[in-house]
Amino acid sequence: MPRAATLELLDLVLYQRHLLDEALQQTSAFTKLSQRDRALAQQITRTVLRHLGQINFLISEFMDKPLGKKGNSALNVMRLGLAQLLFMDTADHAAIDTAVDLCKGGQLAPYRKLVNAILRRTQREGREILARTDAAQLNTPHWLWLNWVDSYGEETARAIANQHLIEAPLDLTIKDDPAPWAERLGATLMPTGSVRLSKHKGTITTLEGFEDGAWWVQDMAASIPARLLGNVSGMDVIDLCAAPGGKTMELAASGANVTAVDRSQKRLKRVQENLDRTRLNATLLAEDATEWQPKILADAVLVDAPCSATGTARRHPDVLHLKQQSDVDKLANLQARLLNAAVKMVRPGGLIVYCTCSLQKSEGEDQITRLLTSGAPVEADPIQMAEAGTLTDIITPDGYLRTLPCHMHEQGGMDGFFAARLRRT
């Protein structure tokens, strides 16, 4: 039953603090579902996470007192019921009945009448109450809201938050010429060269071209940083923190001799599988990139640094509820160490591109400022407007790449990314 699987997924994410992608692999009730029911379970789970602030607000409005820790599962039943009632195309009676049915026996049985009462009241009053609230702020953790308002202004912060409520389209990076594949897949060719499928709901592996290795899944914003190295044909390029391999494949497809470094052997196995499928080659090394050094200095280094991933909430709404400021601070320290190490890996005159899928400036602009003022032998190599094609608003006055989820919002938006280009002196 997809809703029972949803209940397990929400428990793993909200109370056991697992990433949703990890939870999908760990939930036996989910793995036993048919493809159709898996899609429904994921849709309900992601809808709850996208609208969690609004859902929790309504529950708190309708309940006299908190349930306590023992009532966590009952809260999740309410959440999945409210998500279907308010934000999905589920008939009211079906949303209520299927949620109440989860409380037929076991530990949830004592909460059955309460769950039914909350859902019935939501059916009567929920939409009217939510219409008077600020969805953008409710669904964004307070610390993130304040940070985005400070960094981008309230209007842009609101546009970012609103974009997180919309299911992201599927973007593909094509190994060769993207135009014919856009036509074959009935997709849209984006300004970055990505191919976008706006209404795909099925399994990725059944799409034409998957088995042939003609493309790989990669948000259009994530496809830009590797291209900032220019023509890499015949060059020795190091890709740090390379898994799952999207940028490694981009570089290899462009003719570079790629060394992909990642500290996780397990994650590198996935990189190798992607390379095998796409019939591309790279040298894979399981090393700590903050300590490893190549025997021969590279022509270029791409640092795709681990980050809070707050720019990916369109696709991964769980991120907003799992990350804290302390995670950002810890990751910023690691990012600084990676940047310092990358400088030592590239030859004089060579390029370094640093990128993160974070909206936090402490993981982007502030890292570059720190490096440039530290006395390190690097200088900024500003990204030119011409390199962005028609997307000129993604280049900052300082010559950095800064994409926001609300960029191209009418076409489905894009992930939030930062990238800067440096040259070794």
Secondary structure, DSSP 8 states (H G I E B T S, - for coil): -HHHHHHHHHHHHHTS---HHHHHHH-HHHHTS-HHHHHHHHHHHHHHHHTHHHHHHHHHHH-SS---GGGHHHHHHHHHHHHHHHHSS--HHHHHHHHHHTTSSGGGGGGHHHHHHHHHHIIIIIHHHHTTS-HHHHTS-HHHHHHHHHHH-HHHHHHHHHHTTS---EEEEESS-HHHHHHHTT-EE-TTS-EEESS--S-GGGSTTTTTT-EEE--TTTTSGGGGG---TT-EEEEES-TT-HHHHHHHHTT-EEEEEES-HHHHHHHHHHHHHHT---EEEE--TTT---SS-EEEEEEE-----GGGTTT-TTHHHH--HHHHHHHHHHHHHHHHHHHTTEEEEEEEEEEES---GGGTHHHHHHHHTTT-SEEE----GGGGTT-GGGB-TTS-EEE-TTTTGGGT----EEEEEEEE-
